[in-house]
Amino acid sequence: MEPIPIIHFGLGPIGQQIGRTAANEPRVQSVGAVDINPDLQNHTLNEICDAELPALPIVSSLAQVQAPEGAVVLQATVSKLERARDQLLEAIARGYHVVSTCEELVWPWEDHPDLAGELDEAARKAGVTILGVGINPGMVMDTLPVLISRIASEIEAVHVARYVDVLERRIPLQEKNGLGKDPAWVQGQLDQGHIGHVGLKDSLLMLAAGLGWELDATAVESKPIVAQQAIESGLGWIEPGQCIGIRQHAQGWIAGTPRITMDLIMEAGVEGGSRDEILISGDQTLHMKLTGVHGDKATADIVVNQAMRVPSMPPGLQTMLSAPLQARR
């Protein structure tokens, strides 16, 4: 089969990693590069990604890209769906499929029903597919537990935990988790939604839907983790009493009983190292521990992998629960 044409939309750290992944995948062909940052527009795609990619000029909008209908836009720009809306609608209007890292697009039906409906209707009319992907949300805390649940007949409760040592991750992620800041300031920023992880509630709702459960209530709590001893980070030394990371805790209840519990710990030097754990209780007790998932690299991999699948998926706004498991042949 001919390589699938792809357009890189957003060339920050994640977008650049997506570019490097695409460079090693012969089943896709880069045909366009877009970023609103004027500093990047003086360069070409291969320069920014430092990879064997076409020397495509980085332009400021999709309107400047010459690509055939049916191309796949790899959007890596924003976390909030409202901010991604116009970019998504423009891609749809041009007849492009979209695979996006926008966290709130992974499962938008509860928190953004009107916007989800608008995107779904537009994509169906245009005959294209829109898919939100990621490692978290999008895979390890939602899609993967749903897949594992298929080997159990009765499920009473599910607990998912993700531990991320942010010292192994990029500096912007360390900043997003308040490293070195006053814990009171971090809590205020968390309460306003200015920092911290986006998408834990989406994972909770997506997992519930995949299990066929309708939750009566949900709750998400975010708290700073306070350093007990000094530790060096990419932002400098973190002293005792300063913020060393963020812990998020989410629960979903049915008939007053917590049926889904999620813990996301993003901490400098997290005890036990980075890992993902899934515990399913019911007619069987299933416990899975997964190590080696590097969020940035794995996100880029899933974006490129799903770019090869969306052209054959039904048009409309899809999710990883409706994405095919099989690889493109």
MOSULKA-V978870 format. One record per residue. RES is the residue in one small letter. SS is DSSP state (2 for helix, 1 for strand, 0 for the rest). PHI is phi in degrees with one decimal (none if undefined). D_FIRST is the distance of its C-alpha to the first C-alpha in Angstrom with 2 decimals. Layout:
res=RES ss=SS phi=PHI d_first=D_FIRST
res=RES ss=SS phi=PHI d_first=D_FIRST
This chain:
res=m ss=0 phi=none d_first=0.00
res=e ss=0 phi=-68.6 d_first=3.77
res=p ss=0 phi=-59.2 d_first=6.43
res=i ss=1 phi=-80.6 d_first=8.64
res=p ss=1 phi=-71.6 d_first=11.92
res=i ss=1 phi=-125.8 d_first=14.90
res=i ss=1 phi=-119.0 d_first=18.61
res=h ss=1 phi=-84.9 d_first=21.17
res=f ss=1 phi=-121.9 d_first=24.24
res=g ss=0 phi=105.3 d_first=27.12
res=l ss=0 phi=-126.4 d_first=27.57
res=g ss=0 phi=-76.8 d_first=30.42
res=p ss=2 phi=-55.3 d_first=30.39
res=i ss=2 phi=-71.4 d_first=27.69
res=g ss=2 phi=-60.4 d_first=25.53
res=q ss=2 phi=-67.0 d_first=25.94
res=q ss=2 phi=-66.1 d_first=24.97
res=i ss=2 phi=-60.1 d_first=21.78
res=g ss=2 phi=-61.2 d_first=21.12
res=r ss=2 phi=-65.4 d_first=21.82
res=t ss=2 phi=-66.6 d_first=19.51
res=a ss=2 phi=-63.3 d_first=16.59
res=a ss=2 phi=-62.4 d_first=17.51
res=n ss=0 phi=-100.8 d_first=16.80
res=e ss=0 phi=-118.2 d_first=13.39
res=p ss=0 phi=-69.0 d_first=10.60
res=r ss=0 phi=-84.8 d_first=8.04
res=v ss=1 phi=-125.9 d_first=10.34
res=q ss=1 phi=-135.1 d_first=12.05
res=s ss=1 phi=-70.6 d_first=15.72
res=v ss=1 phi=-125.6 d_first=16.93
res=g ss=1 phi=-163.4 d_first=20.30
res=a ss=1 phi=-144.2 d_first=23.17
res=v ss=1 phi=-132.4 d_first=26.11
res=d ss=0 phi=-158.0 d_first=29.34
res=i ss=0 phi=-81.2 d_first=32.79
res=n ss=0 phi=-73.4 d_first=34.61
res=p ss=0 phi=-62.3 d_first=36.07
res=d ss=0 phi=-65.7 d_first=36.45
res=l ss=2 phi=-80.9 d_first=32.70
res=q ss=2 phi=-74.4 d_first=32.26
res=n ss=2 phi=-92.0 d_first=33.88
res=h ss=0 phi=-126.6 d_first=30.99
res=t ss=1 phi=-110.4 d_first=27.32
res=l ss=2 phi=-57.9 d_first=24.50
res=n ss=2 phi=-65.4 d_first=24.39
res=e ss=2 phi=-67.8 d_first=28.19
res=i ss=2 phi=-65.4 d_first=28.53
res=c ss=2 phi=-87.1 d_first=25.97
res=d ss=0 phi=51.7 d_first=27.11
res=a ss=0 phi=-147.2 d_first=23.62
res=e ss=0 phi=-79.8 d_first=21.31
res=l ss=0 phi=-121.4 d_first=19.84
res=p ss=0 phi=-60.3 d_first=20.04
res=a ss=0 phi=-80.2 d_first=23.67
res=l ss=0 phi=-80.8 d_first=23.25
res=p ss=1 phi=-67.5 d_first=26.64
res=i ss=0 phi=-86.0 d_first=27.45
res=v ss=1 phi=-110.5 d_first=28.70
res=s ss=0 phi=-92.3 d_first=30.83
res=s ss=0 phi=-153.9 d_first=28.96
res=l ss=2 phi=-63.5 d_first=25.72
res=a ss=2 phi=-60.9 d_first=27.42
res=q ss=2 phi=-91.9 d_first=27.15
res=v ss=0 phi=-96.5 d_first=23.36
res=q ss=0 phi=-100.7 d_first=21.33
res=a ss=0 phi=-141.6 d_first=18.00
res=p ss=0 phi=-73.9 d_first=16.15
res=e ss=0 phi=-59.1 d_first=16.87
res=g ss=0 phi=92.4 d_first=14.55
res=a ss=0 phi=-66.1 d_first=14.48
res=v ss=1 phi=-112.7 d_first=15.69
res=v ss=1 phi=-84.9 d_first=19.17
res=l ss=1 phi=-99.9 d_first=20.16
res=q ss=1 phi=-91.3 d_first=23.86
res=a ss=0 phi=-135.6 d_first=26.32
res=t ss=0 phi=-121.2 d_first=29.58
res=v ss=0 phi=-136.4 d_first=32.20
res=s ss=0 phi=-94.6 d_first=33.29
res=k ss=0 phi=-88.9 d_first=35.17
res=l ss=2 phi=-66.9 d_first=33.44
res=e ss=2 phi=-61.2 d_first=35.95
res=r ss=2 phi=-75.4 d_first=35.15
res=a ss=2 phi=-85.0 d_first=31.39
res=r ss=2 phi=-52.6 d_first=31.91
res=d ss=2 phi=-63.3 d_first=31.94
res=q ss=2 phi=-63.6 d_first=28.84
res=l ss=2 phi=-66.1 d_first=26.94
res=l ss=2 phi=-65.6 d_first=28.36
res=e ss=2 phi=-65.7 d_first=27.52
res=a ss=2 phi=-62.0 d_first=23.83
res=i ss=2 phi=-61.3 d_first=23.90
res=a ss=2 phi=-62.1 d_first=25.79
res=r ss=0 phi=-90.9 d_first=23.21
res=g ss=0 phi=79.5 d_first=20.44
res=y ss=0 phi=-102.2 d_first=18.85
res=h ss=1 phi=-74.0 d_first=18.03
res=v ss=1 phi=-136.9 d_first=20.10
res=v ss=1 phi=-114.6 d_first=20.18
res=s ss=1 phi=-123.9 d_first=23.77
res=t ss=0 phi=-92.3 d_first=26.17
res=c ss=0 phi=-60.8 d_first=29.11
res=e ss=2 phi=-58.4 d_first=31.13
res=e ss=2 phi=-74.7 d_first=32.76
res=l ss=2 phi=-85.6 d_first=29.49
res=v ss=0 phi=-62.1 d_first=28.66
res=w ss=0 phi=-149.9 d_first=31.30
res=p ss=0 phi=-92.7 d_first=33.09
res=w ss=0 phi=-68.9 d_first=34.51
res=e ss=0 phi=-86.0 d_first=38.01
res=d ss=0 phi=-83.2 d_first=38.91
res=h ss=0 phi=-133.7 d_first=37.13
res=p ss=2 phi=-62.6 d_first=36.96
res=d ss=2 phi=-66.8 d_first=37.46
res=l ss=2 phi=-68.5 d_first=34.85
res=a ss=2 phi=-62.4 d_first=32.36
res=g ss=2 phi=-64.6 d_first=33.13
res=e ss=2 phi=-63.3 d_first=32.78
res=l ss=2 phi=-66.7 d_first=29.30
res=d ss=2 phi=-62.7 d_first=28.21
res=e ss=2 phi=-63.8 d_first=29.63
res=a ss=2 phi=-62.8 d_first=28.16
res=a ss=2 phi=-67.7 d_first=24.61
res=r ss=2 phi=-62.6 d_first=24.98
res=k ss=2 phi=-63.0 d_first=26.33
res=a ss=2 phi=-83.8 d_first=23.53
res=g ss=0 phi=72.8 d_first=20.84
res=v ss=0 phi=-123.5 d_first=19.49
res=t ss=1 phi=-114.7 d_first=19.74
res=i ss=1 phi=-116.9 d_first=22.09
res=l ss=1 phi=-140.0 d_first=22.24
res=g ss=1 phi=-92.1 d_first=24.90
res=v ss=0 phi=-133.0 d_first=24.26
res=g ss=0 phi=164.4 d_first=26.28
res=i ss=0 phi=-84.3 d_first=28.06
res=n ss=0 phi=-154.1 d_first=31.32
res=p ss=0 phi=-76.7 d_first=31.16
res=g ss=0 phi=122.0 d_first=27.87
res=m ss=0 phi=-146.1 d_first=27.76
res=v ss=0 phi=-71.3 d_first=30.72
res=m ss=0 phi=-103.6 d_first=33.55
res=d ss=0 phi=-140.3 d_first=31.99
res=t ss=2 phi=-60.9 d_first=28.62
res=l ss=2 phi=-64.6 d_first=29.49
res=p ss=2 phi=-60.5 d_first=33.00
res=v ss=2 phi=-61.6 d_first=31.71
res=l ss=2 phi=-62.4 d_first=29.39
res=i ss=2 phi=-64.2 d_first=32.33
res=s ss=2 phi=-63.0 d_first=34.62
res=r ss=0 phi=-69.5 d_first=32.85
res=i ss=0 phi=-98.5 d_first=34.79
res=a ss=0 phi=-123.7 d_first=38.11
res=s ss=0 phi=-96.4 d_first=39.89
res=e ss=0 phi=-129.7 d_first=42.51
res=i ss=1 phi=-121.2 d_first=42.06
res=e ss=1 phi=-96.2 d_first=45.10
res=a ss=1 phi=-157.5 d_first=43.91
res=v ss=1 phi=-131.7 d_first=41.08
res=h ss=1 phi=-122.5 d_first=41.68
res=v ss=1 phi=-124.1 d_first=38.98
res=a ss=1 phi=-133.5 d_first=39.90
res=r ss=1 phi=-126.3 d_first=37.98
res=y ss=1 phi=-114.3 d_first=39.81
res=v ss=1 phi=-124.3 d_first=38.58
res=d ss=1 phi=-82.6 d_first=40.48
res=v ss=2 phi=-70.0 d_first=40.06
res=l ss=2 phi=-66.7 d_first=41.41
res=e ss=2 phi=-89.3 d_first=37.99
res=r ss=0 phi=-115.2 d_first=36.31
res=r ss=0 phi=-65.6 d_first=36.26
res=i ss=2 phi=-59.4 d_first=39.52
res=p ss=2 phi=-56.6 d_first=38.60
res=l ss=2 phi=-71.4 d_first=38.14
res=q ss=2 phi=-64.2 d_first=41.54
res=e ss=2 phi=-64.1 d_first=43.04
res=k ss=2 phi=-63.9 d_first=41.48
res=n ss=0 phi=-105.3 d_first=43.33
res=g ss=0 phi=70.3 d_first=46.66
res=l ss=0 phi=-59.2 d_first=47.29
res=g ss=0 phi=83.0 d_first=50.80
res=k ss=0 phi=-90.8 d_first=51.84
res=d ss=1 phi=-69.3 d_first=54.81
res=p ss=2 phi=-56.0 d_first=53.88
res=a ss=2 phi=-65.0 d_first=55.72
res=w ss=2 phi=-65.2 d_first=53.70
res=v ss=2 phi=-60.9 d_first=50.45
res=q ss=2 phi=-60.8 d_first=51.56
res=g ss=2 phi=-62.6 d_first=52.29
res=q ss=2 phi=-67.2 d_first=48.88
res=l ss=2 phi=-64.0 d_first=47.27
res=d ss=2 phi=-62.1 d_first=49.40
res=q ss=0 phi=-91.0 d_first=48.25
res=g ss=0 phi=75.5 d_first=44.55
res=h ss=0 phi=-85.1 d_first=44.42
res=i ss=0 phi=-134.8 d_first=43.23
res=g ss=0 phi=93.0 d_first=41.78
res=h ss=0 phi=-71.9 d_first=38.61
res=v ss=0 phi=-105.9 d_first=37.02
res=g ss=0 phi=121.0 d_first=35.58
res=l ss=2 phi=-66.4 d_first=37.73
res=k ss=2 phi=-63.6 d_first=38.93
res=d ss=2 phi=-62.4 d_first=35.39
res=s ss=2 phi=-62.6 d_first=34.55
res=l ss=2 phi=-59.9 d_first=37.72
res=l ss=2 phi=-69.3 d_first=36.93
res=m ss=2 phi=-67.2 d_first=33.31
res=l ss=2 phi=-63.7 d_first=34.52
res=a ss=2 phi=-59.9 d_first=37.24
res=a ss=2 phi=-62.9 d_first=34.88
res=g ss=2 phi=-66.4 d_first=32.63
res=l ss=2 phi=-87.4 d_first=35.82
res=g ss=0 phi=79.3 d_first=36.98
res=w ss=0 phi=-101.4 d_first=40.00
res=e ss=0 phi=-109.1 d_first=41.70
res=l ss=0 phi=-75.9 d_first=43.58
res=d ss=0 phi=-81.2 d_first=47.07
res=a ss=1 phi=-157.3 d_first=47.19
res=t ss=1 phi=-136.1 d_first=45.35
res=a ss=1 phi=-151.2 d_first=46.65
res=v ss=1 phi=-130.8 d_first=45.28
res=e ss=1 phi=-121.3 d_first=47.65
res=s ss=1 phi=-123.6 d_first=46.98
res=k ss=1 phi=-137.5 d_first=49.49
res=p ss=1 phi=-72.1 d_first=49.79
res=i ss=1 phi=-101.0 d_first=50.32
res=v ss=1 phi=-96.3 d_first=53.40
res=a ss=0 phi=-67.0 d_first=53.59
res=q ss=0 phi=-97.3 d_first=56.37
res=q ss=0 phi=-147.9 d_first=56.26
res=a ss=0 phi=-69.1 d_first=55.06
res=i ss=1 phi=-149.4 d_first=51.49
res=e ss=1 phi=-89.2 d_first=49.61
res=s ss=1 phi=-129.2 d_first=46.43
res=g ss=0 phi=-66.0 d_first=44.26
res=l ss=0 phi=-101.6 d_first=46.64
res=g ss=1 phi=110.0 d_first=49.75
res=w ss=1 phi=-76.2 d_first=52.15
res=i ss=1 phi=-101.1 d_first=52.34
res=e ss=0 phi=-94.4 d_first=55.95
res=p ss=0 phi=-53.2 d_first=57.38
res=g ss=0 phi=95.0 d_first=57.58
res=q ss=1 phi=-91.0 d_first=54.53
res=c ss=1 phi=-74.3 d_first=51.17
res=i ss=1 phi=-114.2 d_first=48.89
res=g ss=1 phi=159.9 d_first=46.11
res=i ss=1 phi=-135.5 d_first=45.54
res=r ss=1 phi=-115.4 d_first=45.54
res=q ss=1 phi=-115.2 d_first=44.15
res=h ss=1 phi=-128.7 d_first=45.17
res=a ss=1 phi=-129.9 d_first=43.86
res=q ss=1 phi=-139.2 d_first=45.02
res=g ss=1 phi=-127.6 d_first=44.32
res=w ss=1 phi=-112.1 d_first=47.14
res=i ss=1 phi=-132.0 d_first=47.56
res=a ss=0 phi=52.9 d_first=51.16
res=g ss=0 phi=80.5 d_first=52.55
res=t ss=1 phi=-111.0 d_first=50.70
res=p ss=1 phi=-68.8 d_first=48.09
res=r ss=1 phi=-102.4 d_first=45.02
res=i ss=1 phi=-126.3 d_first=42.45
res=t ss=1 phi=-128.8 d_first=43.46
res=m ss=1 phi=-131.3 d_first=41.37
res=d ss=1 phi=-128.1 d_first=42.49
res=l ss=1 phi=-121.4 d_first=40.71
res=i ss=1 phi=-114.0 d_first=42.60
res=m ss=1 phi=-117.4 d_first=41.52
res=e ss=1 phi=-140.8 d_first=44.23
res=a ss=0 phi=-68.4 d_first=45.00
res=g ss=0 phi=67.3 d_first=45.48
res=v ss=0 phi=-54.3 d_first=44.88
res=e ss=0 phi=-62.1 d_first=46.76
res=g ss=0 phi=89.4 d_first=44.61
res=g ss=0 phi=80.7 d_first=41.66
res=s ss=0 phi=-67.2 d_first=38.40
res=r ss=1 phi=-170.1 d_first=37.17
res=d ss=1 phi=-127.2 d_first=36.11
res=e ss=1 phi=-131.9 d_first=38.11
res=i ss=1 phi=-127.3 d_first=37.74
res=l ss=1 phi=-126.3 d_first=40.69
res=i ss=1 phi=-112.7 d_first=40.53
res=s ss=1 phi=-110.8 d_first=43.92
res=g ss=1 phi=170.1 d_first=44.64
res=d ss=0 phi=-66.8 d_first=44.90
res=q ss=0 phi=-131.1 d_first=43.28
res=t ss=1 phi=-108.8 d_first=43.43
res=l ss=1 phi=-108.7 d_first=40.00
res=h ss=1 phi=-127.8 d_first=39.92
res=m ss=1 phi=-121.5 d_first=36.84
res=k ss=1 phi=-120.8 d_first=37.05
res=l ss=1 phi=-122.8 d_first=34.01
res=t ss=0 phi=-121.5 d_first=34.37
res=g ss=0 phi=92.9 d_first=32.20
res=v ss=0 phi=-84.3 d_first=30.37
res=h ss=0 phi=-91.0 d_first=30.60
res=g ss=2 phi=-52.0 d_first=30.18
res=d ss=2 phi=-67.1 d_first=28.71
res=k ss=2 phi=-64.3 d_first=26.20
res=a ss=2 phi=-66.3 d_first=25.22
res=t ss=2 phi=-62.3 d_first=24.92
res=a ss=2 phi=-61.2 d_first=22.48
res=d ss=2 phi=-62.6 d_first=20.38
res=i ss=2 phi=-69.9 d_first=20.39
res=v ss=2 phi=-61.9 d_first=19.58
res=v ss=2 phi=-68.2 d_first=16.37
res=n ss=2 phi=-60.5 d_first=15.48
res=q ss=2 phi=-75.0 d_first=16.25
res=a ss=2 phi=-61.5 d_first=14.40
res=m ss=0 phi=-83.2 d_first=11.14
res=r ss=0 phi=-107.6 d_first=13.03
res=v ss=2 phi=-60.9 d_first=15.05
res=p ss=2 phi=-61.6 d_first=12.80
res=s ss=2 phi=-99.9 d_first=13.02
res=m ss=0 phi=-85.5 d_first=16.68
res=p ss=0 phi=-60.4 d_first=19.63
res=p ss=0 phi=-67.3 d_first=20.92
res=g ss=1 phi=118.5 d_first=23.97
res=l ss=1 phi=-85.6 d_first=25.31
res=q ss=1 phi=-107.7 d_first=23.95
res=t ss=0 phi=-132.0 d_first=25.08
res=m ss=0 phi=-65.0 d_first=24.04
res=l ss=0 phi=-74.6 d_first=25.99
res=s ss=0 phi=-106.3 d_first=23.62
res=a ss=0 phi=-76.2 d_first=20.35
res=p ss=0 phi=-68.4 d_first=18.45
res=l ss=0 phi=-80.7 d_first=19.23
res=q ss=0 phi=-72.5 d_first=16.22
res=a ss=0 phi=-78.4 d_first=13.39
res=r ss=0 phi=-72.6 d_first=9.79
res=r ss=0 phi=-88.1 d_first=8.30
